[in-house]
Amino acid sequence: MDSYGSHCTKPTDRSGRFRKPQTKFLTTLFATILVMCGKVNFTNLSRYSNLSERTYRRQYQQDFEFAALNQALVGQVSQTGGAKLAVMDCSFICKSGKATFGLDRFWNGCASRAETGLEVSVVGVVDVETEQGYALSAEQTYAQSSVPEFSRMDQYLYHLDHVRPYLPPEVEYLAVDGYYAKAHFVAGAVGLRLHVISKLRCDANLQFLYTGVQKRRGRPRKYAGKVDLNDLSRFTFVETVQPDVELYTAIVWHVSLKRAVRVAYLVDRRQATRVRTCLLFSTDVEQDPMQIYHYYKLRFQIEFIFRDAKQFTGLEDCQARDAQKLAFHFNASLTALNLAKLDALQQHSGQAPFVFSMASVKRRRLNQHLLERFICNLDLDPSQIKSHPNYSSLCNYGIIAA
């Protein structure tokens, strides 16, 4: 795996400390991303800051361990000892150019087909209590032709192995979508001390485990028949999670995964003409099925991370083509989103539940930036203006609710 890991980000120096010039640049970069309008590329970044386009290009070539920075941010926004969930998923990045690193055909969920572009794999953490997700690390998926000896599932496992030391110690479960429900990935994640929660196909090959009395001679009986999802008599009813949505569970043997799993089977009867089902599983057979259901719902927080990063922090806007600059840009975009959530959480007060809107954060930051520019360029008294009762209303002009 050395050839695959050669482009991974490395610590800023051998002592693990952040270099002062790079720290100064990153402070400017994150502040600029949160106030600028339009695409987050080198040209536009230079328009909203005092740094030149050349400076941004040069700084993007530097190594930086974003996972360590995001680990510190997650430690600030989440309560110590609270339940946390690891999440992982990939996102398609629109990109063209024959010289672009990693260009290949990847699955584009928005178009429901494979298209030519880039793919970025992201590992994040979800705070179970606040139900907010934070990205830890982003790693670009290599084109299959450049590393034919490694499958894409090998690359995802390598990324998870790289990020595992940065996950909070209380993380025990990894929630992923059904694409990752493969024997190779599940075995690798369990080997990293992470129980996998995912989704199975409705035609998954499952066997009930035999729990009766064994014969004295011969091979012990292991299975008690194939699982038929249309027959719920051998499942245990848990509870009604929503009106006309029932949850059933059982411990079964998954033939492809070659392990016993706890399944959580949802039956949706809200439409009289059609019954919908969803089959979830966890490699932890002792896990509460309601927790499996809740944790898999929290997996969708990583989809919100992709949405906000693409719409507001420029995940798809990088002008560069080489591996180092692309990796820096992807991680900087996600870290800027984490900083915005941290700022919003620190400003939140009262008993109302915390609601995050990236659109409101960027609008508020832009209003503050413009007011600062007016004060500076017009030689106004900042203390008099900021103490005015209408200053806060001007900062919040145009913000929306999530």
DARA-V807183 format. One record per run of one state. SS is the DSSP state (~ for helix, > for strand, _ for the rest). FROM is the first residue (numbers start at 1). LEN is the number of residues. If there is no record, write none. Layout:
<<SS | FROM | LEN> <SS | FROM | LEN>>
This chain:
<<_ | 1 | 1> <~ | 2 | 4> <_ | 6 | 14> <~ | 20 | 14> <_ | 34 | 8> <~ | 42 | 6> <_ | 48 | 5> <~ | 53 | 7> <_ | 60 | 6> <~ | 66 | 12> <_ | 78 | 6> <> | 84 | 10> <_ | 94 | 10> <> | 104 | 5> <_ | 109 | 4> <> | 113 | 15> <_ | 128 | 4> <> | 132 | 9> <_ | 141 | 11> <~ | 152 | 15> <_ | 167 | 6> <> | 173 | 3> <_ | 176 | 2> <~ | 178 | 3> <_ | 181 | 2> <~ | 183 | 9> <_ | 192 | 3> <> | 195 | 6> <_ | 201 | 5> <> | 206 | 4> <_ | 210 | 13> <> | 223 | 4> <_ | 227 | 9> <> | 236 | 7> <_ | 243 | 2> <> | 245 | 10> <_ | 255 | 4> <> | 259 | 13> <_ | 272 | 2> <> | 274 | 9> <_ | 283 | 6> <~ | 289 | 10> <_ | 299 | 2> <~ | 301 | 12> <_ | 313 | 10> <~ | 323 | 25> <_ | 348 | 10> <~ | 358 | 20> <_ | 378 | 4> <~ | 382 | 5> <_ | 387 | 4> <~ | 391 | 5> <_ | 396 | 7>>
